[in-house]
């Protein structure tokens, strides 16, 4: 089991939270020649609707060594992943295929105007708080490789991909789009209309202690081997992170969000238009936590679909 928290009891959700569907953030590891990689920041955009869910993740990382390796990305449940790095950050692109991805880039740039500024410096680089990151170019890499084939009709224990290779002495950013399978959605968010977004150590513990033991399909051994290989790699916790629950721009976010852990706070949003469709959470730097990494491991955020309000006009119509 996962045992790298200062207070393992934080891995035991209690009360109604314990029975709600669980989702949350990705786990990252580095494999290969053991390059010295730090994940400087992860930004996760969680877009649940009433009939599906899509997640985008931005990973800003630095390889401090000359060694080359691969990054492993894991998320609980069944997902299809697409590398949308260059399509997302190339704001001058005319293609209609990645309109939403480019709108996310404009959203995060706007949110960061007064907080660790994010700037698109060119077609090839992004600035984050003064540092420059090369935009991941899958055309010059091995691309995004799924390491365990998911049956989309089954609620898979987890999804796992390899992205690489990570070049030596490089600072880079990539964005992945993760589309939740219908089976995972139906078994979780779609069934209860509420869920808890957990930190990555809690989700890894759930995968080991609940999902794999309860998974009864013939390919169970492949998931067991994949998880063992992932845990043998060099797991990397980000220096800091952001977690956003979003809706389309121009709409009102139909979900209520409630932080359940002391290390997570909601940042205010100056732009009224973005405030309507975005809830933005970051680590609480003033909390008594050992760096933001512990918050990433063990945060909890409750997301609920508020019940519909019946108006007096609708009551008359009934």
SEDRENVO-916240 format. One record per residue (C-alpha): residue number from 0; residue in one letter; x, y, z. Coordinates in nm, 3 decimals, decimal comma. Layout:
+-----+------+---------+---------+---------+
! pos ! code !       X !       Y !       Z !
+-----+------+---------+---------+---------+
! NUM !    A !       X !       Y !       Z !
...
+-----+------+---------+---------+---------+
END
This chain:
+-----+------+---------+---------+---------+
! pos ! code !       X !       Y !       Z !
+-----+------+---------+---------+---------+
!   0 !    X !   0,000 !   0,000 !   0,000 !
!   1 !    X !   0,099 !   0,366 !  -0,037 !
!   2 !    X !   0,274 !   0,476 !   0,281 !
!   3 !    X !   0,458 !   0,797 !   0,195 !
!   4 !    X !   0,237 !   1,040 !   0,386 !
!   5 !    X !   0,335 !   1,187 !   0,719 !
!   6 !    X !  -0,015 !   1,102 !   0,847 !
!   7 !    X !  -0,147 !   0,784 !   0,682 !
!   8 !    X !  -0,489 !   0,839 !   0,841 !
!   9 !    X !  -0,540 !   1,109 !   0,581 !
!  10 !    X !  -0,576 !   0,826 !   0,330 !
!  11 !    X !  -0,895 !   0,705 !   0,498 !
!  12 !    X !  -1,195 !   0,910 !   0,376 !
!  13 !    X !  -1,476 !   0,899 !   0,630 !
!  14 !    X !  -1,849 !   0,964 !   0,650 !
!  15 !    X !  -2,049 !   1,023 !   0,333 !
!  16 !    X !  -1,727 !   1,113 !   0,153 !
!  17 !    X !  -1,608 !   0,752 !   0,182 !
!  18 !    X !  -1,902 !   0,620 !  -0,022 !
!  19 !    X !  -1,906 !   0,884 !  -0,295 !
!  20 !    X !  -1,740 !   0,807 !  -0,631 !
!  21 !    X !  -1,375 !   0,908 !  -0,631 !
!  22 !    X !  -1,178 !   1,080 !  -0,903 !
!  23 !    X !  -0,898 !   1,332 !  -0,884 !
!  24 !    X !  -0,551 !   1,393 !  -1,015 !
!  25 !    X !  -0,294 !   1,199 !  -1,213 !
!  26 !    X !   0,007 !   1,012 !  -1,078 !
!  27 !    X !   0,340 !   1,067 !  -1,256 !
!  28 !    X !   0,653 !   0,853 !  -1,257 !
!  29 !    X !   0,979 !   0,856 !  -1,453 !
!  30 !    X !   1,118 !   0,539 !  -1,608 !
!  31 !    X !   1,425 !   0,449 !  -1,809 !
!  32 !    X !   1,774 !   0,580 !  -1,742 !
!  33 !    X !   1,658 !   0,751 !  -1,422 !
!  34 !    X !   1,682 !   1,113 !  -1,531 !
!  35 !    X !   1,658 !   1,365 !  -1,247 !
!  36 !    X !   1,316 !   1,508 !  -1,326 !
!  37 !    X !   1,110 !   1,752 !  -1,124 !
!  38 !    X !   0,748 !   1,825 !  -1,205 !
!  39 !    X !   0,734 !   2,195 !  -1,135 !
!  40 !    X !   0,357 !   2,240 !  -1,169 !
!  41 !    X !   0,051 !   2,038 !  -1,267 !
!  42 !    X !  -0,268 !   2,212 !  -1,376 !
!  43 !    X !  -0,572 !   1,987 !  -1,401 !
!  44 !    X !  -0,898 !   2,098 !  -1,563 !
!  45 !    X !  -1,194 !   1,880 !  -1,467 !
!  46 !    X !  -1,496 !   1,915 !  -1,697 !
!  47 !    X !  -1,788 !   1,700 !  -1,576 !
!  48 !    X !  -2,125 !   1,716 !  -1,750 !
!  49 !    X !  -2,445 !   1,520 !  -1,701 !
!  50 !    X !  -2,351 !   1,269 !  -1,971 !
!  51 !    X !  -1,971 !   1,247 !  -1,965 !
!  52 !    X !  -1,644 !   1,384 !  -1,833 !
!  53 !    X !  -1,322 !   1,513 !  -1,987 !
!  54 !    X !  -1,002 !   1,608 !  -1,807 !
!  55 !    X !  -0,706 !   1,808 !  -1,933 !
!  56 !    X !  -0,371 !   1,814 !  -1,757 !
!  57 !    X !  -0,080 !   2,053 !  -1,808 !
!  58 !    X !   0,252 !   1,913 !  -1,682 !
!  59 !    X !   0,544 !   2,157 !  -1,651 !
!  60 !    X !   0,863 !   1,961 !  -1,585 !
!  61 !    X !   1,242 !   1,996 !  -1,584 !
!  62 !    X !   1,506 !   1,731 !  -1,652 !
!  63 !    X !   1,810 !   1,841 !  -1,452 !
!  64 !    X !   2,036 !   1,563 !  -1,584 !
!  65 !    X !   2,181 !   1,445 !  -1,914 !
!  66 !    X !   1,993 !   1,115 !  -1,886 !
!  67 !    X !   1,698 !   1,035 !  -2,110 !
!  68 !    X !   1,387 !   0,853 !  -1,993 !
!  69 !    X !   1,009 !   0,832 !  -2,025 !
!  70 !    X !   0,729 !   0,976 !  -1,816 !
!  71 !    X !   0,447 !   0,750 !  -1,702 !
!  72 !    X !   0,102 !   0,899 !  -1,646 !
!  73 !    X !  -0,170 !   0,714 !  -1,452 !
!  74 !    X !  -0,531 !   0,804 !  -1,379 !
!  75 !    X !  -0,791 !   0,603 !  -1,191 !
!  76 !    X !  -1,067 !   0,464 !  -1,416 !
!  77 !    X !  -1,096 !   0,409 !  -1,789 !
!  78 !    X !  -0,985 !   0,692 !  -2,018 !
!  79 !    X !  -0,875 !   0,760 !  -2,375 !
!  80 !    X !  -0,580 !   1,000 !  -2,389 !
!  81 !    X !  -0,479 !   1,245 !  -2,662 !
!  82 !    X !  -0,167 !   1,461 !  -2,674 !
!  83 !    X !  -0,302 !   1,812 !  -2,744 !
!  84 !    X !   0,009 !   2,007 !  -2,643 !
!  85 !    X !   0,086 !   2,201 !  -2,958 !
!  86 !    X !  -0,277 !   2,233 !  -3,063 !
!  87 !    X !  -0,356 !   2,386 !  -2,724 !
!  88 !    X !  -0,074 !   2,635 !  -2,699 !
!  89 !    X !  -0,068 !   2,747 !  -3,065 !
!  90 !    X !  -0,329 !   3,019 !  -3,029 !
!  91 !    X !  -0,292 !   3,127 !  -3,393 !
!  92 !    X !  -0,408 !   2,786 !  -3,523 !
!  93 !    X !  -0,711 !   2,803 !  -3,751 !
!  94 !    X !  -0,824 !   2,441 !  -3,711 !
!  95 !    X !  -1,163 !   2,384 !  -3,550 !
!  96 !    X !  -1,059 !   2,051 !  -3,396 !
!  97 !    X !  -0,910 !   2,201 !  -3,079 !
!  98 !    X !  -1,118 !   2,512 !  -3,013 !
!  99 !    X !  -1,190 !   2,408 !  -2,654 !
! 100 !    X !  -0,822 !   2,337 !  -2,587 !
! 101 !    X !  -0,721 !   2,683 !  -2,704 !
! 102 !    X !  -0,997 !   2,839 !  -2,494 !
! 103 !    X !  -0,847 !   2,661 !  -2,190 !
! 104 !    X !  -0,512 !   2,818 !  -2,269 !
! 105 !    X !  -0,667 !   3,164 !  -2,287 !
! 106 !    X !  -0,850 !   3,092 !  -1,959 !
! 107 !    X !  -0,538 !   2,989 !  -1,767 !
! 108 !    X !  -0,338 !   3,282 !  -1,910 !
! 109 !    X !  -0,611 !   3,518 !  -1,789 !
! 110 !    X !  -0,630 !   3,359 !  -1,444 !
! 111 !    X !  -0,254 !   3,388 !  -1,405 !
! 112 !    X !  -0,220 !   3,755 !  -1,483 !
! 113 !    X !  -0,153 !   3,832 !  -1,115 !
! 114 !    X !  -0,041 !   3,485 !  -1,003 !
! 115 !    X !   0,272 !   3,316 !  -1,144 !
! 116 !    X !   0,215 !   3,464 !  -1,493 !
! 117 !    X !   0,163 !   3,219 !  -1,781 !
! 118 !    X !   0,250 !   3,354 !  -2,124 !
! 119 !    X !   0,257 !   3,201 !  -2,472 !
! 120 !    X !   0,593 !   3,333 !  -2,589 !
! 121 !    X !   0,606 !   3,175 !  -2,933 !
! 122 !    X !   0,481 !   2,873 !  -3,127 !
! 123 !    X !   0,741 !   2,669 !  -2,939 !
! 124 !    X !   0,753 !   2,795 !  -2,582 !
! 125 !    X !   0,544 !   2,892 !  -2,281 !
! 126 !    X !   0,651 !   3,114 !  -1,994 !
! 127 !    X !   0,559 !   3,022 !  -1,635 !
! 128 !    X !   0,651 !   3,264 !  -1,358 !
! 129 !    X !   0,955 !   3,384 !  -1,554 !
! 130 !    X !   1,083 !   3,040 !  -1,660 !
! 131 !    X !   1,061 !   2,923 !  -2,022 !
! 132 !    X !   0,922 !   2,580 !  -2,114 !
! 133 !    X !   0,941 !   2,420 !  -2,458 !
! 134 !    X !   0,603 !   2,302 !  -2,585 !
! 135 !    X !   0,606 !   1,924 !  -2,621 !
! 136 !    X !   0,628 !   1,820 !  -2,986 !
! 137 !    X !   0,512 !   1,462 !  -3,033 !
! 138 !    X !   0,632 !   1,470 !  -3,395 !
! 139 !    X !   0,990 !   1,454 !  -3,267 !
! 140 !    X !   0,917 !   1,198 !  -2,992 !
! 141 !    X !   0,782 !   0,845 !  -2,959 !
! 142 !    X !   0,438 !   0,987 !  -2,893 !
! 143 !    X !   0,180 !   0,885 !  -2,635 !
! 144 !    X !   0,163 !   0,507 !  -2,581 !
! 145 !    X !  -0,109 !   0,327 !  -2,386 !
! 146 !    X !   0,049 !   0,064 !  -2,160 !
! 147 !    X !  -0,269 !  -0,123 !  -2,064 !
! 148 !    X !  -0,551 !  -0,171 !  -2,314 !
! 149 !    X !  -0,884 !  -0,071 !  -2,160 !
! 150 !    X !  -1,213 !  -0,229 !  -2,260 !
! 151 !    X !  -1,436 !   0,077 !  -2,292 !
! 152 !    X !  -1,740 !  -0,127 !  -2,186 !
! 153 !    X !  -1,581 !  -0,207 !  -1,848 !
! 154 !    X !  -1,500 !   0,027 !  -1,560 !
! 155 !    X !  -1,122 !  -0,020 !  -1,566 !
! 156 !    X !  -0,918 !   0,008 !  -1,243 !
! 157 !    X !  -0,687 !   0,265 !  -1,402 !
! 158 !    X !  -0,541 !   0,390 !  -1,729 !
! 159 !    X !  -0,166 !   0,418 !  -1,788 !
! 160 !    X !   0,039 !   0,582 !  -2,064 !
! 161 !    X !   0,402 !   0,644 !  -2,150 !
! 162 !    X !   0,508 !   0,976 !  -2,301 !
! 163 !    X !   0,865 !   1,036 !  -2,405 !
! 164 !    X !   1,149 !   1,035 !  -2,435 !
! 165 !    X !   1,232 !   1,319 !  -2,198 !
! 166 !    X !   1,540 !   1,495 !  -2,335 !
! 167 !    X !   1,838 !   1,572 !  -2,113 !
! 168 !    X !   1,877 !   1,921 !  -1,966 !
! 169 !    X !   1,533 !   2,023 !  -2,088 !
! 170 !    X !   1,239 !   2,217 !  -1,952 !
! 171 !    X !   0,910 !   2,128 !  -2,117 !
! 172 !    X !   0,530 !   2,140 !  -2,090 !
! 173 !    X !   0,275 !   1,897 !  -2,231 !
! 174 !    X !  -0,105 !   1,888 !  -2,221 !
! 175 !    X !  -0,309 !   1,568 !  -2,237 !
! 176 !    X !  -0,682 !   1,536 !  -2,288 !
! 177 !    X !  -0,836 !   1,241 !  -2,103 !
! 178 !    X !  -1,185 !   1,135 !  -2,212 !
! 179 !    X !  -1,357 !   0,924 !  -1,947 !
! 180 !    X !  -1,507 !   0,598 !  -2,072 !
! 181 !    X !  -1,884 !   0,559 !  -2,060 !
! 182 !    X !  -1,845 !   0,263 !  -1,823 !
! 183 !    X !  -1,635 !   0,459 !  -1,571 !
! 184 !    X !  -1,870 !   0,757 !  -1,593 !
! 185 !    X !  -2,182 !   0,542 !  -1,545 !
! 186 !    X !  -2,030 !   0,361 !  -1,247 !
! 187 !    X !  -1,933 !   0,688 !  -1,075 !
! 188 !    X !  -2,025 !   1,046 !  -1,151 !
! 189 !    X !  -2,315 !   0,958 !  -1,378 !
! 190 !    X !  -2,477 !   0,741 !  -1,113 !
! 191 !    X !  -2,459 !   0,964 !  -0,806 !
! 192 !    X !  -2,430 !   1,313 !  -0,961 !
! 193 !    X !  -2,162 !   1,387 !  -0,705 !
! 194 !    X !  -1,804 !   1,279 !  -0,641 !
! 195 !    X !  -1,488 !   1,361 !  -0,450 !
! 196 !    X !  -1,168 !   1,465 !  -0,623 !
! 197 !    X !  -0,884 !   1,316 !  -0,419 !
! 198 !    X !  -0,508 !   1,362 !  -0,412 !
! 199 !    X !  -0,294 !   1,111 !  -0,596 !
! 200 !    X !  -0,181 !   0,904 !  -0,296 !
! 201 !    X !  -0,543 !   0,848 !  -0,193 !
! 202 !    X !  -0,629 !   0,736 !  -0,547 !
! 203 !    X !  -0,329 !   0,503 !  -0,564 !
! 204 !    X !  -0,436 !   0,351 !  -0,232 !
! 205 !    X !  -0,789 !   0,304 !  -0,370 !
! 206 !    X !  -0,653 !   0,136 !  -0,684 !
! 207 !    X !  -0,445 !  -0,104 !  -0,474 !
! 208 !    X !  -0,695 !  -0,165 !  -0,195 !
! 209 !    X !  -1,032 !  -0,152 !  -0,376 !
! 210 !    X !  -1,023 !  -0,140 !  -0,755 !
! 211 !    X !  -0,782 !  -0,423 !  -0,835 !
! 212 !    X !  -0,907 !  -0,664 !  -0,566 !
! 213 !    X !  -1,266 !  -0,611 !  -0,688 !
! 214 !    X !  -1,179 !  -0,634 !  -1,059 !
! 215 !    X !  -1,283 !  -0,980 !  -1,179 !
! 216 !    X !  -1,218 !  -0,971 !  -1,553 !
! 217 !    X !  -0,966 !  -1,202 !  -1,729 !
! 218 !    X !  -0,714 !  -0,922 !  -1,789 !
! 219 !    X !  -0,670 !  -0,853 !  -1,417 !
! 220 !    X !  -0,312 !  -0,983 !  -1,419 !
! 221 !    X !  -0,213 !  -0,727 !  -1,683 !
! 222 !    X !  -0,331 !  -0,447 !  -1,457 !
! 223 !    X !  -0,146 !  -0,597 !  -1,162 !
! 224 !    X !   0,181 !  -0,613 !  -1,358 !
! 225 !    X !   0,133 !  -0,260 !  -1,494 !
! 226 !    X !   0,076 !  -0,121 !  -1,145 !
! 227 !    X !   0,381 !  -0,304 !  -1,010 !
! 228 !    X !   0,596 !  -0,161 !  -1,290 !
! 229 !    X !   0,460 !   0,187 !  -1,226 !
! 230 !    X !   0,536 !   0,170 !  -0,854 !
! 231 !    X !   0,890 !   0,047 !  -0,929 !
! 232 !    X !   0,956 !   0,359 !  -1,138 !
! 233 !    X !   1,057 !   0,691 !  -0,984 !
! 234 !    X !   0,732 !   0,851 !  -0,869 !
! 235 !    X !   0,736 !   1,230 !  -0,898 !
! 236 !    X !   0,523 !   1,465 !  -0,688 !
! 237 !    X !   0,477 !   1,816 !  -0,832 !
! 238 !    X !   0,627 !   2,118 !  -0,659 !
! 239 !    X !   0,282 !   2,274 !  -0,675 !
! 240 !    X !  -0,050 !   2,220 !  -0,851 !
! 241 !    X !  -0,381 !   2,374 !  -0,951 !
! 242 !    X !  -0,716 !   2,199 !  -0,977 !
! 243 !    X !  -0,997 !   2,358 !  -1,175 !
! 244 !    X !  -1,358 !   2,245 !  -1,211 !
! 245 !    X !  -1,484 !   2,404 !  -1,531 !
! 246 !    X !  -1,772 !   2,451 !  -1,772 !
! 247 !    X !  -1,775 !   2,606 !  -2,118 !
! 248 !    X !  -1,709 !   2,977 !  -2,132 !
! 249 !    X !  -2,034 !   3,169 !  -2,150 !
! 250 !    X !  -2,216 !   2,913 !  -1,934 !
! 251 !    X !  -2,269 !   2,883 !  -1,559 !
! 252 !    X !  -2,092 !   2,600 !  -1,376 !
! 253 !    X !  -2,371 !   2,365 !  -1,263 !
! 254 !    X !  -2,166 !   2,200 !  -0,985 !
! 255 !    X !  -2,106 !   2,303 !  -0,625 !
! 256 !    X !  -1,752 !   2,261 !  -0,491 !
! 257 !    X !  -1,646 !   2,220 !  -0,127 !
! 258 !    X !  -1,281 !   2,178 !  -0,018 !
! 259 !    X !  -1,255 !   1,909 !   0,249 !
! 260 !    X !  -0,884 !   1,934 !   0,332 !
! 261 !    X !  -0,693 !   2,216 !   0,503 !
! 262 !    X !  -0,427 !   2,231 !   0,232 !
! 263 !    X !  -0,662 !   2,339 !  -0,046 !
! 264 !    X !  -0,806 !   2,686 !  -0,099 !
! 265 !    X !  -1,023 !   2,845 !  -0,366 !
! 266 !    X !  -0,867 !   3,141 !  -0,543 !
! 267 !    X !  -1,083 !   3,437 !  -0,633 !
! 268 !    X !  -1,134 !   3,513 !  -1,003 !
! 269 !    X !  -1,141 !   3,878 !  -1,111 !
! 270 !    X !  -1,305 !   3,822 !  -1,448 !
! 271 !    X !  -1,684 !   3,784 !  -1,389 !
! 272 !    X !  -1,718 !   3,589 !  -1,714 !
! 273 !    X !  -1,462 !   3,328 !  -1,604 !
! 274 !    X !  -1,589 !   3,331 !  -1,247 !
! 275 !    X !  -1,924 !   3,194 !  -1,368 !
! 276 !    X !  -1,771 !   2,889 !  -1,536 !
! 277 !    X !  -1,460 !   2,816 !  -1,325 !
! 278 !    X !  -1,373 !   2,708 !  -0,971 !
! 279 !    X !  -0,999 !   2,737 !  -0,916 !
! 280 !    X !  -0,818 !   2,562 !  -0,631 !
! 281 !    X !  -0,452 !   2,584 !  -0,526 !
! 282 !    X !  -0,247 !   2,472 !  -0,221 !
! 283 !    X !  -0,277 !   2,690 !   0,087 !
! 284 !    X !   0,076 !   2,819 !   0,137 !
! 285 !    X !  -0,013 !   2,932 !   0,489 !
! 286 !    X !  -0,135 !   2,587 !   0,599 !
! 287 !    X !   0,085 !   2,367 !   0,816 !
! 288 !    X !   0,174 !   2,124 !   0,539 !
! 289 !    X !   0,516 !   2,008 !   0,426 !
! 290 !    X !   0,525 !   2,186 !   0,091 !
! 291 !    X !   0,249 !   2,176 !  -0,169 !
! 292 !    X !   0,343 !   1,819 !  -0,258 !
! 293 !    X !   0,166 !   1,681 !   0,049 !
! 294 !    X !  -0,149 !   1,868 !  -0,051 !
! 295 !    X !  -0,128 !   1,704 !  -0,394 !
! 296 !    X !  -0,102 !   1,362 !  -0,233 !
! 297 !    X !  -0,394 !   1,395 !   0,005 !
! 298 !    X !  -0,631 !   1,678 !  -0,086 !
! 299 !    X !  -1,007 !   1,621 !  -0,105 !
! 300 !    X !  -1,260 !   1,831 !  -0,295 !
! 301 !    X !  -1,631 !   1,745 !  -0,291 !
! 302 !    X !  -1,818 !   1,820 !  -0,615 !
! 303 !    X !  -2,196 !   1,794 !  -0,614 !
! 304 !    X !  -2,474 !   1,854 !  -0,861 !
! 305 !    X !  -2,722 !   2,078 !  -0,674 !
! 306 !    X !  -3,086 !   1,966 !  -0,693 !
! 307 !    X !  -3,302 !   2,146 !  -0,944 !
! 308 !    X !  -3,503 !   2,434 !  -0,801 !
! 309 !    X !  -3,868 !   2,428 !  -0,898 !
! 310 !    X !  -3,996 !   2,782 !  -0,954 !
! 311 !    X !  -4,343 !   2,903 !  -0,866 !
! 312 !    X !  -4,422 !   2,930 !  -1,239 !
! 313 !    X !  -4,329 !   2,565 !  -1,289 !
! 314 !    X !  -4,542 !   2,461 !  -0,993 !
! 315 !    X !  -4,843 !   2,635 !  -1,148 !
! 316 !    X !  -4,774 !   2,456 !  -1,476 !
! 317 !    X !  -4,778 !   2,123 !  -1,293 !
+-----+------+---------+---------+---------+
END
